[in-house]
Amino acid sequence: MTESEFLALADSTLNAIEGALEDATDNTDLDVECSRSGNVLEIECISSDTKIIVNSQAPMQELWLAAKSGGYHYKFNGSQWLSTRDNSELYATLSAAVSEQAGVAIQLQAS
């Protein structure tokens, strides 16, 4: 995948995550604030005053997730973002991290 293709895919994924979190905030008791600066999506969990960061790393063609539970790197395999460490899927790990840090069980899915 070219760098421009990766950047478009990463941007689309960050937008999808932000949209899914906004929907969850509207439809559940989830209280998070999302802010975006370029290739960095910051998710602030209001109740715990903690943050989760998702950002793209173009040189390695990876998305990185930083949460209280740890740091994770994801590569796109043609259909989904999988962890370079344990093959876990990005949205599953992100759902668990948001649920833990925000105190509200949610299940985010790729759109």
All heavy atoms as an XYZ file, in Angstrom:
834
protein
N       0.855     -1.174      0.000
C       0.000      0.000      0.000
C       0.894      1.227      0.000
O       1.890      1.278      0.708
C      -0.901     -0.094      1.243
C      -1.468      1.157      1.763
S      -2.606      1.054      3.215
C      -2.847     -0.613      3.617
N       0.552      2.208     -0.815
C       1.335      3.439     -0.869
C       1.085      4.263      0.386
O       0.116      4.034      1.116
C       0.966      4.287     -2.099
O      -0.364      4.777     -1.927
C       1.092      3.484     -3.392
N       1.946      5.236      0.624
C       1.771      6.091      1.794
C       0.456      6.860      1.718
O      -0.249      6.985      2.717
C       2.943      7.066      1.944
C       2.822      7.905      3.209
C       4.040      8.752      3.497
O       5.111      8.522      2.894
O       3.916      9.662      4.330
N       0.105      7.364      0.551
C      -1.149      8.116      0.431
C      -2.359      7.211      0.654
O      -3.351      7.630      1.260
C      -1.246      8.842     -0.912
O      -1.219      7.940     -1.979
N      -2.293      5.951      0.193
C      -3.381      5.004      0.461
C      -3.492      4.718      1.960
O      -4.592      4.660      2.510
C      -3.158      3.691     -0.300
C      -3.349      3.817     -1.795
C      -2.891      2.575     -2.552
O      -1.994      1.845     -2.066
O      -3.430      2.347     -3.645
N      -2.331      4.540      2.615
C      -2.347      4.313      4.058
C      -2.945      5.510      4.790
O      -3.780      5.344      5.684
C      -0.941      4.031      4.611
C      -0.925      4.060      6.110
C      -1.387      2.969      6.831
C      -0.508      5.189      6.799
C      -1.424      3.005      8.219
C      -0.543      5.236      8.183
C      -0.998      4.131      8.894
N      -2.512      6.710      4.429
C      -3.017      7.910      5.115
C      -4.528      8.058      4.948
O      -5.222      8.425      5.894
C      -2.288      9.153      4.600
C      -0.812      9.250      4.999
C      -0.143     10.412      4.291
C      -0.664      9.365      6.509
N      -5.040      7.747      3.766
C      -6.488      7.815      3.544
C      -7.217      6.771      4.389
O      -8.260      7.059      4.992
C      -6.806      7.620      2.062
N      -6.668      5.560      4.455
C      -7.268      4.498      5.260
C      -7.224      4.845      6.747
O      -8.215      4.674      7.471
C      -6.543      3.173      5.003
C      -7.002      1.980      5.835
C      -8.463      1.643      5.552
C      -6.096      0.779      5.557
N      -6.095      5.335      7.217
C      -5.952      5.715      8.623
C      -6.920      6.839      8.976
O      -7.584      6.793     10.019
C      -4.502      6.127      8.911
N      -7.034      7.840      8.105
C      -7.951      8.957      8.336
C      -9.392      8.455      8.403
O     -10.154      8.843      9.294
C      -7.785     10.000      7.233
C      -8.599     11.250      7.503
O      -8.383     11.897      8.545
O      -9.459     11.582      6.655
N      -9.750      7.589      7.499
C     -11.091      7.010      7.480
C     -11.365      6.221      8.760
O     -12.458      6.302      9.337
C     -11.236      6.108      6.254
O     -12.452      5.421      6.281
N     -10.375      5.475      9.224
C     -10.533      4.682     10.453
C     -10.685      5.588     11.664
O     -11.562      5.355     12.509
C      -9.335      3.729     10.630
O      -9.247      2.871      9.483
C      -9.489      2.893     11.891
N      -9.871      6.623     11.764
C      -9.988      7.553     12.892
C     -11.348      8.248     12.884
O     -11.968      8.423     13.936
C      -8.842      8.572     12.873
C      -7.442      8.011     13.132
C      -6.392      9.110     12.967
C      -7.343      7.375     14.505
N     -11.822      8.624     11.700
C     -13.155      9.230     11.593
C     -14.236      8.249     12.033
O     -15.194      8.624     12.714
C     -13.432      9.692     10.157
C     -12.666     10.940      9.787
O     -12.255     11.721     10.637
N     -12.446     11.128      8.494
N     -14.094      6.978     11.643
C     -15.078      5.955     12.020
C     -15.093      5.726     13.526
O     -16.162      5.579     14.132
C     -14.788      4.656     11.280
N     -13.924      5.695     14.145
C     -13.841      5.533     15.599
C     -14.522      6.705     16.294
O     -15.329      6.517     17.209
C     -12.373      5.401     16.056
C     -11.782      4.080     15.575
C     -12.260      5.533     17.568
C     -10.279      3.970     15.752
N     -14.215      7.911     15.838
C     -14.822      9.100     16.438
C     -16.340      9.058     16.280
O     -17.084      9.331     17.230
C     -14.239     10.357     15.801
C     -14.645     11.631     16.496
C     -13.884     12.845     15.999
O     -13.181     12.769     14.973
O     -14.020     13.904     16.654
N     -16.827      8.692     15.110
C     -18.261      8.604     14.880
C     -18.925      7.549     15.750
O     -20.010      7.770     16.304
N     -18.270      6.397     15.884
C     -18.823      5.318     16.716
C     -18.894      5.743     18.182
O     -19.865      5.434     18.881
C     -17.974      4.059     16.571
N     -17.889      6.476     18.639
C     -17.906      6.953     20.023
C     -18.978      8.019     20.226
O     -19.632      8.047     21.273
C     -16.523      7.479     20.424
C     -15.477      6.390     20.654
C     -14.085      6.995     20.726
C     -15.793      5.596     21.909
N     -19.170      8.881     19.242
C     -20.238      9.879     19.341
C     -21.604      9.197     19.398
O     -22.461      9.582     20.196
C     -20.165     10.860     18.167
C     -19.006     11.826     18.269
C     -18.819     12.688     17.025
O     -19.616     12.581     16.066
O     -17.857     13.478     17.017
N     -21.808      8.159     18.569
C     -23.065      7.405     18.608
C     -23.258      6.744     19.962
O     -24.359      6.763     20.527
C     -23.094      6.334     17.511
C     -23.253      6.920     16.119
O     -23.605      8.118     15.987
O     -23.006      6.177     15.140
N     -22.201      6.144     20.500
C     -22.293      5.488     21.810
C     -22.603      6.499     22.905
O     -23.380      6.212     23.820
C     -20.998      4.740     22.120
N     -22.027      7.686     22.805
C     -22.303      8.738     23.789
C     -23.768      9.173     23.719
O     -24.399      9.413     24.743
C     -21.370      9.943     23.558
O     -20.012      9.509     23.716
C     -21.632     11.060     24.546
N     -24.313      9.225     22.504
C     -25.719      9.620     22.328
C     -26.697      8.543     22.792
O     -27.807      8.859     23.225
C     -26.013      9.939     20.857
C     -25.335     11.212     20.383
O     -24.904     12.025     21.231
O     -25.223     11.388     19.146
N     -26.296      7.264     22.707
C     -27.231      6.165     22.931
C     -26.998      5.354     24.203
O     -27.726      4.391     24.449
C     -27.207      5.219     21.720
C     -27.644      5.937     20.453
O     -28.633      6.638     20.447
N     -26.877      5.772     19.395
N     -25.972      5.703     24.974
C     -25.688      4.993     26.223
C     -25.321      6.027     27.285
O     -25.400      7.230     27.049
C     -24.506      4.004     26.057
O     -23.295      4.753     25.852
C     -24.724      3.044     24.895
N     -24.874      5.535     28.425
C     -24.412      6.420     29.503
C     -22.948      6.809     29.340
O     -22.377      7.447     30.221
C     -24.605      5.747     30.864
C     -26.066      5.590     31.223
O     -26.895      6.381     30.737
O     -26.390      4.659     31.996
N     -22.335      6.431     28.227
C     -20.933      6.747     27.981
C     -20.729      8.256     27.957
O     -21.484      8.983     27.320
C     -20.480      6.150     26.644
C     -19.010      6.360     26.279
C     -18.101      5.589     27.242
C     -18.748      5.931     24.844
N     -19.694      8.716     28.662
C     -19.369     10.142     28.694
C     -17.899     10.319     28.317
O     -17.011     10.227     29.168
C     -19.645     10.722     30.085
C     -19.571     12.246     30.118
O     -19.499     12.871     29.033
O     -19.583     12.803     31.227
N     -17.670     10.499     27.026
C     -16.316     10.749     26.525
C     -16.345     11.982     25.633
O     -17.374     12.332     25.068
C     -15.733      9.549     25.737
C     -15.596      8.322     26.619
C     -16.531      9.248     24.493
N     -15.218     12.615     25.538
C     -15.021     13.754     24.630
C     -13.908     13.374     23.659
O     -12.832     12.945     24.087
C     -14.602     15.003     25.400
C     -15.642     15.557     26.343
C     -16.735     16.327     25.624
O     -16.459     16.869     24.541
O     -17.858     16.352     26.142
N     -14.163     13.508     22.384
C     -13.156     13.214     21.367
C     -12.627     14.520     20.786
O     -13.396     15.447     20.547
C     -13.761     12.381     20.239
S     -14.277     10.740     20.735
N     -11.336     14.563     20.576
C     -10.749     15.696     19.863
C      -9.711     15.140     18.892
O      -9.043     14.155     19.173
C     -10.137     16.702     20.832
O      -9.116     16.114     21.594
N      -9.625     15.795     17.773
C      -8.769     15.308     16.694
C      -7.816     16.414     16.275
O      -8.216     17.546     16.053
C      -9.666     14.885     15.527
C      -8.957     14.371     14.331
C      -8.847     12.851     14.341
N      -8.151     12.417     13.162
C      -8.728     12.074     12.024
N     -10.037     12.086     11.923
N      -7.998     11.712     11.005
N      -6.560     16.052     16.164
C      -5.549     16.964     15.651
C      -4.713     16.180     14.653
O      -3.877     15.357     15.049
C      -4.686     17.495     16.793
O      -3.677     18.344     16.286
N      -4.993     16.389     13.368
C      -4.268     15.663     12.329
C      -4.487     14.174     12.431
O      -5.606     13.691     12.383
N      -3.393     13.434     12.641
C      -3.478     11.981     12.687
C      -3.614     11.439     14.112
O      -3.396     10.260     14.357
C      -2.260     11.351     12.012
C      -0.977     11.602     12.777
O      -0.901     12.487     13.620
N       0.052     10.834     12.485
N      -3.993     12.303     15.059
C      -4.117     11.905     16.462
C      -5.552     12.114     16.928
O      -6.098     13.216     16.832
C      -3.165     12.720     17.363
C      -3.330     12.327     18.818
C      -1.722     12.536     16.918
N      -6.166     11.038     17.450
C      -7.497     11.101     18.047
C      -7.334     10.901     19.542
O      -6.806      9.887     19.991
C      -8.413     10.009     17.467
C      -9.786      9.872     18.107
C     -10.615     11.148     17.940
C     -10.528      8.674     17.527
N      -7.766     11.891     20.308
C      -7.694     11.834     21.765
C      -9.099     11.609     22.299
O     -10.027     12.357     21.974
C      -7.122     13.152     22.293
C      -6.859     13.165     23.766
C      -6.167     14.455     24.182
O      -4.974     14.615     23.881
O      -6.847     15.306     24.797
N      -9.258     10.568     23.103
C     -10.540     10.213     23.696
C     -10.422     10.438     25.200
O      -9.666      9.739     25.885
C     -10.893      8.743     23.413
C     -10.866      8.465     21.906
C     -12.227      8.380     24.038
C     -10.700      7.004     21.550
N     -11.141     11.427     25.701
C     -11.094     11.729     27.125
C     -12.284     11.079     27.810
O     -13.436     11.331     27.458
C     -11.115     13.233     27.367
C     -11.016     13.595     28.831
C     -11.028     15.088     29.084
O     -11.112     15.868     28.126
O     -10.961     15.471     30.267
N     -11.996     10.224     28.789
C     -13.033      9.570     29.585
C     -13.305     10.472     30.787
O     -12.472     10.572     31.698
C     -12.574      8.191     30.023
S     -12.176      7.112     28.623
N     -14.453     11.134     30.768
C     -14.757     12.186     31.738
C     -14.788     11.663     33.171
O     -14.188     12.256     34.066
C     -16.094     12.880     31.381
C     -16.066     13.421     29.944
C     -16.416     13.982     32.376
C     -14.968     14.395     29.622
N     -15.467     10.542     33.409
C     -15.650     10.065     34.778
C     -14.349      9.680     35.465
O     -14.216      9.840     36.675
C     -16.625      8.879     34.811
O     -16.091      7.796     34.081
N     -13.384      9.199     34.718
C     -12.114      8.777     35.321
C     -10.985      9.772     35.087
O      -9.877      9.557     35.575
C     -11.703      7.408     34.775
O     -11.451      7.496     33.377
N     -11.271     10.823     34.330
C     -10.264     11.823     33.982
C      -9.011     11.166     33.387
O      -7.888     11.477     33.763
C      -9.911     12.679     35.202
C      -9.156     13.943     34.805
O      -9.374     14.453     33.685
O      -8.324     14.423     35.620
N      -9.246     10.209     32.471
C      -8.142      9.540     31.781
C      -8.335      9.698     30.276
O      -9.415     10.077     29.825
C      -8.085      8.036     32.128
O      -9.301      7.409     31.720
C      -7.860      7.820     33.609
N      -7.299      9.396     29.535
C      -7.349      9.541     28.083
C      -6.885      8.267     27.390
O      -6.081      7.510     27.921
C      -6.481     10.708     27.625
C      -6.999     12.042     28.094
C      -6.142     13.177     27.618
C      -6.715     14.491     28.155
N      -5.896     15.620     27.785
N      -7.399      8.096     26.194
C      -6.972      7.047     25.279
C      -6.568      7.767     23.995
O      -7.283      8.650     23.534
C      -8.113      6.056     25.000
C      -8.531      5.348     26.301
C      -7.712      5.053     23.923
C      -9.820      4.561     26.183
N      -5.439      7.393     23.445
C      -4.936      8.037     22.237
C      -4.849      7.001     21.118
O      -4.318      5.908     21.316
C      -3.530      8.647     22.458
C      -3.486      9.554     23.692
C      -3.045      9.368     21.201
C      -4.325     10.795     23.586
N      -5.373      7.358     19.946
C      -5.224      6.535     18.750
C      -4.569      7.422     17.699
O      -5.051      8.520     17.432
C      -6.585      6.020     18.217
C      -6.373      5.095     17.021
C      -7.380      5.320     19.312
N      -3.461      6.966     17.142
C      -2.808      7.769     16.107
C      -2.181      6.892     15.043
O      -1.949      5.707     15.249
C      -1.772      8.726     16.718
C      -0.597      8.019     17.310
O      -0.727      7.138     18.130
N       0.596      8.417     16.899
N      -1.956      7.496     13.891
C      -1.355      6.745     12.783
C       0.135      7.015     12.720
O       0.600      8.105     13.028
C      -2.028      7.109     11.461
O      -1.780      8.447     11.122
N       0.856      5.987     12.321
C       2.303      6.058     12.136
C       2.585      5.674     10.689
O       2.753      4.499     10.365
C       3.006      5.101     13.111
C       2.818      5.460     14.566
C       3.502      6.759     14.914
O       4.593      7.061     14.439
N       2.859      7.554     15.745
N       2.612      6.682      9.823
C       2.749      6.438      8.386
C       4.020      5.683      8.006
O       3.962      4.783      7.158
C       2.648      7.756      7.619
N       5.185      6.001      8.592
C       6.392      5.288      8.165
C       6.291      3.769      8.346
O       6.857      3.010      7.576
C       7.495      5.866      9.057
C       6.982      7.208      9.460
C       5.487      7.051      9.567
N       5.544      3.325      9.371
C       5.395      1.893      9.628
C       4.049      1.354      9.153
O       3.791      0.168      9.303
C       5.589      1.624     11.107
C       7.022      1.853     11.533
S       7.247      1.716     13.285
C       6.850      3.374     13.785
N       3.209      2.243      8.629
C       1.858      1.900      8.187
C       1.103      1.169      9.296
O       0.523      0.102      9.100
C       1.885      1.103      6.887
C       2.413      1.929      5.738
C       2.098      1.346      4.375
O       1.672      0.207      4.234
N       2.300      2.158      3.361
N       1.095      1.788     10.478
C       0.420      1.232     11.636
C      -0.468      2.279     12.300
O      -0.212      3.477     12.190
C       1.437      0.747     12.683
C       2.258     -0.425     12.243
C       3.251     -0.886     13.290
O       3.480     -0.179     14.304
O       3.818     -1.960     13.099
N      -1.484      1.797     13.005
C      -2.236      2.611     13.948
C      -1.771      2.209     15.334
O      -1.583      1.013     15.603
C      -3.748      2.370     13.828
C      -4.451      2.967     12.631
C      -5.954      2.666     12.703
C      -4.242      4.473     12.545
N      -1.588      3.196     16.191
C      -1.157      2.925     17.555
C      -2.263      3.323     18.499
O      -2.925      4.355     18.316
C       0.114      3.693     17.881
C       1.343      3.180     17.180
C       1.412      2.189     16.245
C       2.676      3.652     17.348
N       2.706      2.011     15.833
C       3.506      2.889     16.485
C       3.244      4.631     18.135
C       4.870      3.087     16.406
C       4.604      4.836     18.054
C       5.424      4.067     17.197
N      -2.453      2.519     19.544
C      -3.446      2.770     20.581
C      -2.720      2.807     21.918
O      -1.970      1.876     22.239
C      -4.495      1.643     20.572
C      -5.464      1.553     21.747
C      -6.379      2.765     21.776
C      -6.285      0.281     21.655
N      -2.933      3.888     22.671
C      -2.357      4.002     24.013
C      -3.501      4.170     25.003
O      -4.326      5.079     24.867
C      -1.412      5.200     24.088
N      -3.553      3.261     25.986
C      -4.599      3.277     27.008
C      -3.958      2.877     28.337
O      -2.787      2.484     28.381
C      -5.711      2.296     26.631
N      -4.744      2.954     29.410
C      -4.218      2.525     30.709
C      -3.765      1.072     30.672
O      -2.828      0.700     31.368
C      -5.279      2.708     31.797
C      -5.449      4.145     32.240
C      -6.535      4.280     33.280
C      -6.148      3.594     34.565
N      -7.133      3.814     35.640
N      -4.420      0.265     29.861
C      -4.092     -1.162     29.779
C      -2.805     -1.437     29.007
O      -2.304     -2.548     29.026
C      -5.246     -1.928     29.137
O      -5.534     -1.402     27.855
N      -2.285     -0.427     28.297
C      -1.030     -0.609     27.580
C      -1.003      0.069     26.228
O      -1.919      0.808     25.862
N       0.054     -0.206     25.495
C       0.229      0.345     24.158
C       0.143     -0.776     23.136
O       0.648     -1.883     23.376
N      -0.506     -0.495     22.009
C      -0.770     -1.510     21.001
C      -0.479     -0.951     19.612
O      -0.758      0.215     19.348
C      -2.239     -1.959     21.059
C      -2.675     -2.364     22.444
C      -3.168     -1.415     23.338
C      -2.586     -3.689     22.865
C      -3.563     -1.778     24.614
C      -2.984     -4.066     24.135
C      -3.474     -3.106     25.012
O      -3.860     -3.460     26.281
N       0.033     -1.803     18.739
C       0.310     -1.433     17.346
C      -0.535     -2.315     16.448
O      -0.593     -3.537     16.647
C       1.780     -1.634     17.011
C       2.700     -0.789     17.823
N       4.056     -0.753     17.579
C       2.495      0.059     18.858
C       4.633      0.081     18.431
N       3.698      0.570     19.224
N      -1.150     -1.714     15.416
C      -2.048     -2.439     14.514
C      -1.648     -2.227     13.065
O      -1.351     -1.113     12.662
C      -3.499     -1.961     14.703
C      -4.011     -2.307     16.071
C      -3.807     -1.452     17.136
C      -4.664     -3.509     16.305
C      -4.236     -1.780     18.403
C      -5.101     -3.844     17.568
C      -4.879     -2.977     18.617
O      -5.300     -3.316     19.874
N      -1.659     -3.310     12.310
C      -1.439     -3.259     10.857
C      -2.717     -3.711     10.171
O      -3.409     -4.596     10.658
C      -0.290     -4.177     10.442
C       1.074     -3.598     10.712
C       2.118     -4.315      9.875
C       3.446     -3.612      9.946
N       3.533     -2.447      9.113
N      -2.976     -3.105      9.006
C      -4.167     -3.463      8.235
C      -3.841     -4.680      7.381
O      -2.856     -4.698      6.649
C      -4.598     -2.285      7.360
C      -5.971     -2.432      6.798
C      -7.083     -2.328      7.617
C      -6.160     -2.677      5.455
C      -8.362     -2.457      7.112
C      -7.425     -2.807      4.925
C      -8.538     -2.702      5.760
N      -4.684     -5.718      7.471
C      -4.410     -6.956      6.740
C      -5.229     -7.080      5.456
O      -5.296     -8.149      4.863
C      -4.658     -8.176      7.632
C      -6.127     -8.457      7.872
O      -7.014     -7.663      7.523
N      -6.408     -9.581      8.494
N      -5.861     -5.990      5.047
C      -6.705     -6.007      3.859
C      -8.171     -5.928      4.192
O      -8.984     -5.526      3.367
N      -8.526     -6.320      5.438
C      -9.928     -6.242      5.845
C     -10.111     -5.686      7.250
O     -11.188     -5.185      7.578
C     -10.597     -7.617      5.745
O      -9.964     -8.537      6.617
N      -9.084     -5.779      8.099
C      -9.200     -5.249      9.459
C      -7.827     -4.917     10.034
O      -6.811     -5.360      9.521
C      -9.938     -6.241     10.357
C      -9.276     -7.600     10.463
C     -10.101     -8.595     11.255
O     -10.997     -8.218     11.993
N      -9.812     -9.874     11.108
N      -7.845     -4.138     11.108
C      -6.621     -3.758     11.802
C      -6.333     -4.800     12.877
O      -7.133     -4.980     13.791
C      -6.773     -2.381     12.442
C      -6.907     -1.264     11.467
C      -8.052     -0.695     11.009
C      -5.839     -0.563     10.826
N      -7.774      0.310     10.120
C      -6.411      0.417      9.993
C      -4.449     -0.669     10.876
C      -5.655      1.281      9.212
C      -3.690      0.198     10.102
C      -4.297      1.167      9.284
N      -5.182     -5.475     12.777
C      -4.821     -6.521     13.735
C      -3.539     -6.154     14.472
O      -2.607     -5.597     13.883
C      -4.630     -7.859     13.018
C      -5.864     -8.444     12.342
C      -5.503     -9.738     11.619
C      -6.983     -8.668     13.345
N      -3.503     -6.519     15.758
C      -2.350     -6.239     16.600
C      -1.120     -6.979     16.099
O      -1.191     -8.168     15.750
C      -2.652     -6.666     18.040
O      -1.475     -6.625     18.824
N       0.003     -6.296     16.099
C       1.258     -6.917     15.701
C       1.770     -7.851     16.790
O       2.658     -8.652     16.553
C       2.330     -5.857     15.384
O       2.555     -5.055     16.553
C       1.909     -4.974     14.225
N       1.199     -7.756     17.976
C       1.638     -8.567     19.104
C       0.839     -9.861     19.227
O       1.401    -10.932     19.360
C       1.517     -7.766     20.405
C       2.013     -8.496     21.621
C       1.881     -7.740     22.922
N       1.905     -6.306     22.765
C       1.460     -5.448     23.650
N       0.934     -5.868     24.778
N       1.511     -4.154     23.441
N      -0.514     -9.748     19.199
C      -1.327    -10.936     19.506
C      -2.490    -11.161     18.531
O      -3.352    -11.985     18.789
C      -1.847    -10.868     20.930
C      -2.786     -9.696     21.166
O      -3.158     -8.989     20.201
O      -3.163     -9.481     22.340
N      -2.516    -10.415     17.439
C      -3.558    -10.537     16.413
C      -4.949    -10.108     16.886
O      -5.931    -10.398     16.206
C      -3.630    -11.946     15.821
C      -2.852    -12.060     14.532
O      -2.285    -11.091     14.050
N      -2.809    -13.246     13.979
N      -5.037     -9.437     18.039
C      -6.342     -8.920     18.465
C      -6.756     -7.812     17.506
O      -5.927     -7.176     16.860
C      -6.287     -8.409     19.904
O      -5.361     -7.335     20.018
N      -8.062     -7.583     17.405
C      -8.611     -6.608     16.464
C      -8.736     -5.247     17.148
O      -9.089     -5.167     18.319
C      -9.971     -7.129     15.968
C     -10.479     -6.430     14.729
C     -11.271     -5.180     15.061
O     -11.926     -5.153     16.117
O     -11.204     -4.231     14.271
N      -8.439     -4.191     16.414
C      -8.416     -2.831     16.960
C      -9.700     -2.464     17.693
O      -9.661     -1.988     18.823
C      -8.150     -1.821     15.837
C      -8.314     -0.340     16.189
C      -7.293      0.094     17.231
C      -8.196      0.525     14.943
N     -10.856     -2.654     17.063
C     -12.105     -2.219     17.675
C     -12.417     -2.996     18.948
O     -12.994     -2.452     19.888
C     -13.269     -2.319     16.684
C     -13.245     -1.219     15.652
C     -12.528     -1.362     14.471
C     -13.937     -0.033     15.860
C     -12.504     -0.351     13.517
C     -13.915      0.988     14.916
C     -13.192      0.821     13.751
O     -13.168      1.825     12.813
N     -12.027     -4.269     19.017
C     -12.245     -5.066     20.224
C     -11.402     -4.522     21.379
O     -11.896     -4.344     22.494
C     -11.918     -6.531     19.961
N     -10.137     -4.247     21.109
C      -9.252     -3.709     22.144
C      -9.691     -2.319     22.563
O      -9.714     -1.998     23.760
C      -7.792     -3.685     21.652
O      -7.427     -4.997     21.221
C      -6.841     -3.221     22.744
N     -10.066     -1.494     21.603
C     -10.524     -0.143     21.915
C     -11.815     -0.189     22.737
O     -11.972      0.566     23.695
C     -10.722      0.662     20.638
C     -11.165      2.111     20.810
C     -10.170      2.902     21.666
C     -11.344      2.776     19.453
N     -12.736     -1.080     22.386
C     -13.983     -1.228     23.154
C     -13.681     -1.582     24.601
O     -14.271     -1.005     25.524
C     -14.868     -2.320     22.543
O     -15.311     -1.956     21.268
N     -12.764     -2.527     24.806
C     -12.395     -2.933     26.164
C     -11.750     -1.779     26.930
O     -12.057     -1.549     28.103
C     -11.463     -4.142     26.116
N     -10.878     -1.032     26.274
C     -10.196      0.087     26.929
C     -11.172      1.191     27.308
O     -11.131      1.714     28.427
C      -9.092      0.635     26.018
N     -12.066      1.551     26.388
C     -13.057      2.595     26.684
C     -13.988      2.122     27.794
O     -14.280      2.869     28.732
C     -13.855      2.992     25.421
C     -15.014      3.912     25.773
C     -12.939      3.665     24.399
N     -14.442      0.877     27.716
C     -15.336      0.329     28.746
C     -14.668      0.388     30.114
O     -15.295      0.793     31.101
C     -15.716     -1.117     28.421
O     -16.475     -1.188     27.238
N     -13.405     -0.009     30.182
C     -12.669     -0.006     31.452
C     -12.472      1.412     31.978
O     -12.759      1.702     33.130
C     -11.312     -0.684     31.270
C     -10.445     -0.637     32.512
C      -9.028     -1.134     32.277
O      -8.815     -1.917     31.326
O      -8.139     -0.718     33.037
N     -11.992      2.300     31.122
C     -11.645      3.643     31.585
C     -12.856      4.533     31.800
O     -12.824      5.422     32.646
C     -10.655      4.291     30.618
C      -9.279      3.657     30.712
C      -8.251      4.289     29.800
O      -7.510      3.578     29.129
N      -8.175      5.608     29.755
N     -13.935      4.321     31.058
C     -15.133      5.165     31.194
C     -16.154      4.551     32.140
O     -17.103      5.225     32.539
C     -15.765      5.405     29.831
N     -15.999      3.268     32.474
C     -16.918      2.627     33.395
C     -18.274      2.294     32.794
O     -19.240      2.083     33.519
N     -18.363      2.263     31.464
C     -19.601      1.919     30.766
C     -19.260      0.890     29.691
O     -18.414      1.142     28.844
C     -20.249      3.170     30.113
C     -21.473      2.776     29.298
C     -20.598      4.215     31.149
N     -19.921     -0.264     29.759
C     -19.636     -1.313     28.778
C     -20.161     -0.911     27.407
O     -21.338     -0.603     27.247
C     -20.276     -2.633     29.218
N     -19.265     -0.867     26.423
C     -19.653     -0.564     25.046
C     -18.980     -1.548     24.104
O     -17.971     -2.164     24.447
C     -19.294      0.880     24.627
C     -17.786      1.115     24.659
C     -20.019      1.901     25.477
C     -17.339      2.273     23.836
N     -19.529     -1.665     22.923
C     -18.952     -2.527     21.894
C     -18.886     -1.720     20.592
O     -19.914     -1.492     19.950
C     -19.820     -3.781     21.708
C     -19.233     -4.792     20.765
C     -17.939     -5.396     21.268
O     -17.782     -5.651     22.451
N     -16.985     -5.600     20.389
N     -17.705     -1.271     20.228
C     -17.506     -0.534     18.987
C     -17.248     -1.527     17.869
O     -16.633     -2.565     18.083
C     -16.313      0.414     19.116
C     -16.394      1.445     20.231
C     -15.069      2.189     20.352
C     -17.525      2.413     19.986
N     -17.718     -1.194     16.675
C     -17.507     -2.068     15.532
C     -17.043     -1.254     14.330
O     -17.415     -0.095     14.187
C     -18.808     -2.785     15.170
C     -19.286     -3.714     16.253
C     -20.546     -4.448     15.856
O     -20.969     -4.405     14.723
N     -21.125     -5.136     16.816
N     -16.233     -1.885     13.520
C     -15.794     -1.242     12.274
C     -17.012     -0.997     11.406
O     -17.907     -1.835     11.328
C     -14.794     -2.131     11.554
N     -17.054      0.160     10.763
C     -18.213      0.468      9.907
C     -17.946      0.131      8.474
O     -16.884     -0.169      8.061
C     -18.580      1.924     10.030
O     -17.455      2.748      9.755
